[in-house]
Amino acid sequence: MIRRTIRLLWRGAVIGFLTYAFFFTRLGDRTPFQHMMRVISTQEAQELGYEVGVATKKITKRVGAQVYDATQPPEVDAGASQVPEKVADQFQGVTGHAYRREQHIEAARAEQAR
């Protein structure tokens, strides 16, 4: 608890010092904040900001479309829900119970890892 408080106070002091230096310390005729504002107001910086905005919108749309596609339920379930129970029971002997197979697979992996 005390260590957390000390860390919080230390971080606050560092952030306060950096804020003071950024807004009130002069570098030549201007503060770092004033220099930054002058650079941001240039035509090149404005163009860069516009291009970054356009690229961000494109990426956002692409990621949004991928998330939308990934969250949609499948249109067709490949007929798995339409397989009659008699047919599914016939395949039980071929495929076996999934949990028993999983135990065998995990044992084989552990043995190979040795």
MIVEXLUM-158384 format. One record per residue: residue number from 1; residue in one letter; chain; z, x, y of N, C-alpha, C in turn. Coordinates in nm, 4 decimals. Each point is the difference from the previous one (the first is absolute). Layout:
BEGIN
(NUM; "A"; "A"; (Z; X; Y); (Z; X; Y); (Z; X; Y)) ...
This chain:
BEGIN
(1; "M"; "A"; (0.0000; 0.0815; -0.1187); (0.0000; -0.0815; 0.1187); (0.0000; 0.0862; 0.1256)) (2; "I"; "A"; (0.0859; 0.1011; 0.0010); (0.0069; 0.0886; 0.1160); (-0.1275; 0.0831; 0.0104)) (3; "R"; "A"; (-0.0491; 0.0467; -0.1149); (-0.1224; 0.0802; -0.0012); (-0.1172; -0.0818; 0.0538)) (4; "R"; "A"; (-0.0047; -0.1272; -0.0379); (-0.1073; -0.0865; 0.0475); (0.0089; -0.0193; 0.1516)) (5; "T"; "A"; (0.1191; -0.0161; 0.0511); (0.0201; -0.0158; 0.1445); (-0.0410; 0.1262; 0.0747)) (6; "I"; "A"; (0.0372; 0.1162; -0.0547); (-0.0376; 0.1268; 0.0636); (-0.1518; 0.0156; 0.0015)) (7; "R"; "A"; (-0.0655; -0.0321; -0.1120); (-0.1460; 0.0073; -0.0056); (-0.0631; -0.0932; 0.1027)) (8; "L"; "A"; (0.0536; -0.1217; 0.0102); (-0.0524; -0.0968; 0.0955); (0.0148; 0.0507; 0.1430)) (9; "L"; "A"; (0.1158; 0.0567; 0.0330); (0.0204; 0.0550; 0.1335); (-0.0921; 0.1183; 0.0268)) (10; "W"; "A"; (-0.0186; 0.0863; -0.0990); (-0.0889; 0.1157; 0.0153); (-0.1430; -0.0458; 0.0249)) (11; "R"; "A"; (-0.0463; -0.0959; -0.0802); (-0.1368; -0.0513; 0.0186); (-0.0149; -0.0637; 0.1375)) (12; "G"; "A"; (0.1009; -0.0752; 0.0420); (-0.0044; -0.0614; 0.1329); (-0.0083; 0.1041; 0.1097)) (13; "A"; "A"; (0.0767; 0.1086; -0.0131); (-0.0031; 0.1063; 0.0998); (-0.1371; 0.0674; 0.0048)) (14; "V"; "A"; (-0.0578; 0.0266; -0.1165); (-0.1324; 0.0641; -0.0048); (-0.1051; -0.0916; 0.0605)) (15; "I"; "A"; (0.0023; -0.1279; -0.0377); (-0.0975; -0.0942; 0.0551); (0.0196; -0.0143; 0.1512)) (16; "G"; "A"; (0.1237; -0.0040; 0.0456); (0.0267; -0.0085; 0.1436); (-0.0524; 0.1218; 0.0743)) (17; "F"; "A"; (0.0220; 0.1190; -0.0562); (-0.0498; 0.1217; 0.0633); (-0.1521; -0.0004; 0.0068)) (18; "L"; "A"; (-0.0656; -0.0354; -0.1098); (-0.1471; -0.0027; -0.0012); (-0.0544; -0.1040; 0.0977)) (19; "T"; "A"; (0.0653; -0.1136; 0.0091); (-0.0430; -0.1031; 0.0947); (0.0141; 0.0495; 0.1439)) (20; "Y"; "A"; (0.1133; 0.0610; 0.0281); (0.0208; 0.0549; 0.1337); (-0.1063; 0.1040; 0.0324)) (21; "A"; "A"; (-0.0243; 0.0911; -0.0929); (-0.0995; 0.1051; 0.0229); (-0.1388; -0.0597; 0.0195)) (22; "F"; "A"; (-0.0328; -0.1039; -0.0741); (-0.1331; -0.0598; 0.0068); (-0.0233; -0.0709; 0.1341)) (23; "F"; "A"; (0.1022; -0.0670; 0.0521); (-0.0196; -0.0795; 0.1200); (0.0399; 0.0695; 0.1305)) (24; "F"; "A"; (0.0889; 0.0997; -0.0057); (0.0528; 0.0550; 0.1248); (-0.0263; 0.1485; 0.0217)) (25; "T"; "A"; (-0.0333; 0.0754; -0.1014); (-0.0260; 0.1428; 0.0161); (-0.1423; 0.0187; 0.0530)) (26; "R"; "A"; (-0.0125; 0.0802; 0.0995); (-0.1310; 0.0218; 0.0596); (-0.0703; 0.1185; -0.0658)) (27; "L"; "A"; (-0.1278; -0.0205; -0.0299); (-0.0883; 0.1066; -0.0465); (-0.1077; 0.0137; 0.1069)) (28; "G"; "A"; (0.0215; 0.0886; 0.0925); (-0.0902; 0.0085; 0.1149); (0.0349; -0.1103; 0.0978)) (29; "D"; "A"; (-0.0992; -0.0813; 0.0350); (0.0220; -0.1080; 0.0957); (0.0466; -0.1298; -0.0650)) (30; "R"; "A"; (-0.0160; -0.0120; -0.1300); (0.0269; -0.1270; -0.0671); (0.0914; 0.0181; -0.1205)) (31; "T"; "A"; (0.0574; -0.1120; -0.0432); (0.0809; -0.0006; -0.1226); (-0.0934; -0.0140; -0.1198)) (32; "P"; "A"; (0.0476; 0.0316; -0.1215); (-0.0857; -0.0198; -0.1182); (-0.0508; -0.1437; -0.0112)) (33; "F"; "A"; (0.0802; -0.0974; 0.0367); (-0.0440; -0.1394; -0.0042); (-0.1177; -0.0228; 0.0946)) (34; "Q"; "A"; (0.0076; 0.0550; 0.1203); (-0.1088; -0.0168; 0.0956); (-0.1267; 0.0710; -0.0472)) (35; "H"; "A"; (0.0160; 0.1173; -0.0617); (-0.1165; 0.0693; -0.0565); (-0.0642; -0.0856; -0.1087)) (36; "M"; "A"; (0.0831; -0.0553; -0.0878); (-0.0526; -0.0814; -0.1090); (-0.0741; -0.1227; 0.0547)) (37; "M"; "A"; (0.0523; -0.0646; 0.1011); (-0.0646; -0.1178; 0.0587); (-0.1349; 0.0372; 0.0624)) (38; "R"; "A"; (-0.0080; 0.1163; 0.0607); (-0.1279; 0.0431; 0.0577); (-0.1027; 0.0280; -0.1089)) (39; "V"; "A"; (0.0442; 0.0608; -0.1097); (-0.0926; 0.0281; -0.1111); (-0.0467; -0.1304; -0.0626)) (40; "I"; "A"; (0.0907; -0.0937; -0.0195); (-0.0354; -0.1280; -0.0626); (-0.0995; -0.0780; 0.0858)) (41; "S"; "A"; (0.0050; 0.0165; 0.1310); (-0.0885; -0.0769; 0.0875); (-0.1405; 0.0594; 0.0098)) (42; "T"; "A"; (-0.0289; 0.1117; -0.0668); (-0.1348; 0.0569; 0.0055); (-0.0967; -0.0844; -0.0826)) (43; "Q"; "A"; (-0.1288; 0.0121; 0.0322); (-0.1038; -0.0767; -0.0691); (-0.0054; 0.0369; -0.1486)) (44; "E"; "A"; (0.0131; 0.1286; -0.0316); (-0.0067; 0.0431; -0.1399); (0.1130; -0.0600; -0.0824)) (45; "A"; "A"; (0.1211; -0.0038; 0.0577); (0.1134; -0.0584; -0.0716); (-0.0197; -0.1505; -0.0185)) (46; "Q"; "A"; (-0.0581; -0.0660; 0.0991); (-0.0271; -0.1429; -0.0123); (-0.0998; -0.0271; -0.1122)) (47; "E"; "A"; (-0.1055; 0.0818; -0.0082); (-0.0985; -0.0158; -0.1075); (0.0630; 0.0250; -0.1363)) (48; "L"; "A"; (0.0822; 0.1032; -0.0089); (0.0677; 0.0296; -0.1257); (0.0898; -0.1162; -0.0417)) (49; "G"; "A"; (0.0734; -0.0552; 0.0946); (0.0860; -0.1140; -0.0304); (-0.0794; -0.1193; -0.0499)) (50; "Y"; "A"; (-0.1167; -0.0240; 0.0614); (-0.0848; -0.1102; -0.0443); (-0.0509; 0.0242; -0.1414)) (51; "E"; "A"; (-0.0457; 0.1219; -0.0274); (-0.0524; 0.0326; -0.1337); (0.1093; -0.0094; -0.1065)) (52; "V"; "A"; (0.1196; 0.0437; 0.0329); (0.1115; -0.0108; -0.0945); (0.0313; -0.1475; -0.0263)) (53; "G"; "A"; (-0.0047; -0.0822; 0.1031); (0.0241; -0.1433; -0.0170); (-0.1028; -0.0654; -0.0900)) (54; "V"; "A"; (-0.1283; 0.0349; 0.0184); (-0.1060; -0.0565; -0.0831); (0.0179; 0.0442; -0.1457)) (55; "A"; "A"; (0.0294; 0.1278; -0.0199); (0.0200; 0.0500; -0.1364); (0.1207; -0.0664; -0.0654)) (56; "T"; "A"; (0.1045; -0.0224; 0.0761); (0.1196; -0.0657; -0.0532); (-0.0320; -0.1428; -0.0427)) (57; "K"; "A"; (-0.0786; -0.0714; 0.0792); (-0.0381; -0.1369; -0.0358); (-0.0823; -0.0022; -0.1290)) (58; "K"; "A"; (-0.0937; 0.0951; -0.0145); (-0.0811; 0.0060; -0.1215); (0.0864; 0.0272; -0.1228)) (59; "I"; "A"; (0.0900; 0.0957; 0.0127); (0.0877; 0.0338; -0.1126); (0.0898; -0.1190; -0.0343)) (60; "T"; "A"; (0.0513; -0.0674; 0.1033); (0.0868; -0.1149; -0.0231); (-0.0742; -0.1104; -0.0734)) (61; "K"; "A"; (-0.1228; -0.0274; 0.0402); (-0.0788; -0.1028; -0.0686); (-0.0280; 0.0386; -0.1445)) (62; "R"; "A"; (-0.0354; 0.1266; -0.0229); (-0.0311; 0.0452; -0.1359); (0.1231; -0.0077; -0.0906)) (63; "V"; "A"; (0.1138; 0.0478; 0.0486); (0.1228; -0.0053; -0.0795); (0.0418; -0.1451; -0.0223)) (64; "G"; "A"; (-0.0119; -0.0825; 0.1029); (0.0342; -0.1415; -0.0138); (-0.0858; -0.0688; -0.1045)) (65; "A"; "A"; (-0.1307; 0.0308; -0.0017); (-0.0887; -0.0591; -0.1009); (0.0383; 0.0472; -0.1399)) (66; "Q"; "A"; (0.0348; 0.1273; -0.0134); (0.0405; 0.0509; -0.1313); (0.1294; -0.0643; -0.0472)) (67; "V"; "A"; (0.0947; -0.0176; 0.0901); (0.1264; -0.0658; -0.0372); (-0.0259; -0.1451; -0.0375)) (68; "Y"; "A"; (-0.0845; -0.0667; 0.0754); (-0.0327; -0.1392; -0.0299); (-0.0651; -0.0108; -0.1378)) (69; "D"; "A"; (-0.0966; 0.0865; -0.0284); (-0.0663; -0.0022; -0.1307); (0.0966; 0.0303; -0.1133)) (70; "A"; "A"; (0.0926; 0.0920; 0.0244); (0.0940; 0.0389; -0.1055); (0.1023; -0.1092; -0.0287)) (71; "T"; "A"; (0.0292; -0.0841; 0.0980); (0.1016; -0.1032; -0.0201); (-0.0567; -0.1326; -0.0479)) (72; "Q"; "A"; (-0.1304; -0.0106; -0.0073); (-0.0606; -0.1241; -0.0472); (0.0148; -0.0119; -0.1515)) (73; "P"; "A"; (0.0297; -0.1205; -0.0500); (0.0065; -0.0165; -0.1459); (-0.1398; 0.0138; -0.0588)) (74; "P"; "A"; (-0.0083; 0.0466; -0.1229); (-0.1329; 0.0151; -0.0598); (-0.0676; -0.1359; -0.0138)) (75; "E"; "A"; (-0.1289; -0.0008; 0.0266); (-0.0746; -0.1251; -0.0092); (-0.0171; -0.0436; -0.1448)) (76; "V"; "A"; (-0.0215; 0.0965; -0.0875); (-0.0196; -0.0290; -0.1413); (0.1002; 0.0823; -0.0787)) (77; "D"; "A"; (0.0650; -0.0608; -0.0953); (0.0990; 0.0726; -0.0785); (-0.0590; 0.0566; -0.1290)) (78; "A"; "A"; (-0.1295; 0.0154; -0.0041); (-0.0710; 0.0570; -0.1152); (0.0187; -0.0839; -0.1252)) (79; "G"; "A"; (0.0358; -0.1248; 0.0167); (0.0122; -0.0900; -0.1137); (0.1267; 0.0149; -0.0800)) (80; "A"; "A"; (0.0926; 0.0829; 0.0434); (0.1223; 0.0225; -0.0770); (0.0823; -0.1280; -0.0133)) (81; "S"; "A"; (-0.0012; -0.0836; 0.1027); (0.0788; -0.1228; -0.0075); (-0.0669; -0.1056; -0.0867)) (82; "Q"; "A"; (-0.1266; 0.0214; -0.0354); (-0.0733; -0.0981; -0.0781); (-0.0089; 0.0363; -0.1472)) (83; "V"; "A"; (0.0612; 0.1095; -0.0417); (-0.0041; 0.0402; -0.1402); (0.0938; -0.0914; -0.0785)) (84; "P"; "A"; (-0.0501; -0.0639; -0.1032); (0.0861; -0.0870; -0.0796); (0.1125; 0.0793; -0.0656)) (85; "E"; "A"; (0.1133; -0.0657; -0.0213); (0.1170; 0.0674; -0.0562); (-0.0276; 0.0539; -0.1395)) (86; "K"; "A"; (-0.0791; -0.0687; -0.0794); (-0.0329; 0.0469; -0.1357); (-0.0720; 0.1343; 0.0065)) (87; "V"; "A"; (-0.0927; 0.0130; 0.0926); (-0.0750; 0.1249; 0.0138); (0.0928; 0.1102; 0.0489)) (88; "A"; "A"; (0.0866; -0.0307; 0.0958); (0.0923; 0.0999; 0.0514); (0.0934; 0.0487; -0.1103)) (89; "D"; "A"; (0.0453; -0.0899; -0.0859); (0.0876; 0.0394; -0.1106); (-0.0727; 0.0917; -0.0980)) (90; "Q"; "A"; (-0.1291; -0.0174; -0.0189); (-0.0760; 0.0866; -0.0908); (-0.0057; 0.1432; 0.0522)) (91; "F"; "A"; (-0.0023; 0.0151; 0.1295); (-0.0053; 0.1341; 0.0573); (0.1363; 0.0681; 0.0041)) (92; "Q"; "A"; (0.1059; -0.0722; -0.0249); (0.1342; 0.0580; 0.0032); (0.0123; 0.1133; -0.1005)) (93; "G"; "A"; (-0.0597; -0.0169; -0.1187); (0.0057; 0.1057; -0.1006); (-0.0797; 0.1230; 0.0403)) (94; "V"; "A"; (-0.1053; -0.0193; 0.0744); (-0.0843; 0.1124; 0.0415); (0.0668; 0.0771; 0.1134)) (95; "T"; "A"; (0.0472; -0.0715; 0.0997); (0.0551; 0.0669; 0.1179); (0.1471; 0.0324; -0.0152)) (96; "G"; "A"; (0.0725; -0.0797; -0.0750); (0.1425; 0.0240; -0.0153); (0.0757; -0.0458; 0.1225)) (97; "H"; "A"; (0.1282; 0.0038; -0.0093); (0.0831; -0.0417; 0.1112); (0.0033; 0.1121; 0.1037)) (98; "A"; "A"; (-0.0138; -0.0352; 0.1248); (-0.0121; 0.1005; 0.1058); (0.1239; 0.0878; 0.0114)) (99; "Y"; "A"; (0.1190; -0.0552; -0.0193); (0.1216; 0.0801; 0.0147); (0.0117; 0.1045; -0.1096)) (100; "R"; "A"; (-0.0389; -0.0349; -0.1213); (0.0051; 0.0990; -0.1082); (-0.0997; 0.1129; 0.0260)) (101; "R"; "A"; (-0.1183; -0.0353; 0.0486); (-0.0978; 0.1041; 0.0318); (0.0515; 0.0889; 0.1114)) (102; "E"; "A"; (0.0651; -0.0587; 0.0977); (0.0510; 0.0779; 0.1124); (0.1030; 0.1023; -0.0468)) (103; "Q"; "A"; (0.0860; -0.0388; -0.0925); (0.0986; 0.0934; -0.0534); (-0.0677; 0.1165; -0.0711)) (104; "H"; "A"; (-0.1048; -0.0286; -0.0775); (-0.0722; 0.1066; -0.0689); (-0.0711; 0.0930; 0.0982)) (105; "I"; "A"; (-0.0567; -0.0591; 0.1025); (-0.0711; 0.0812; 0.0999); (0.0978; 0.0905; 0.0749)) (106; "E"; "A"; (0.1146; -0.0550; 0.0402); (0.0976; 0.0796; 0.0711); (0.0547; 0.1120; -0.0884)) (107; "A"; "A"; (0.0210; -0.0274; -0.1280); (0.0470; 0.1041; -0.0927); (-0.1031; 0.1104; -0.0139)) (108; "A"; "A"; (-0.1272; -0.0389; -0.0074); (-0.1065; 0.0997; -0.0118); (-0.0097; 0.0848; 0.1261)) (109; "R"; "A"; (0.0160; -0.0622; 0.1146); (-0.0043; 0.0763; 0.1260); (0.1153; 0.0982; 0.0087)) (110; "A"; "A"; (0.1172; -0.0458; -0.0398); (0.1165; 0.0894; 0.0032); (-0.0199; 0.1170; -0.0948)) (111; "E"; "A"; (-0.0588; -0.0254; -0.1153); (-0.0230; 0.1071; -0.0978); (-0.1037; 0.0991; 0.0521)) (112; "Q"; "A"; (-0.1038; -0.0484; 0.0670); (-0.1021; 0.0893; 0.0560); (0.0539; 0.0822; 0.1157)) (113; "A"; "A"; (0.0947; -0.0540; 0.0725); (0.0558; 0.0695; 0.1150); (0.0856; 0.1202; -0.0424)) (114; "R"; "A"; (0.0470; 0.0000; -0.1220); (0.0833; 0.1114; -0.0475); (-0.0765; 0.1248; -0.0214)) 
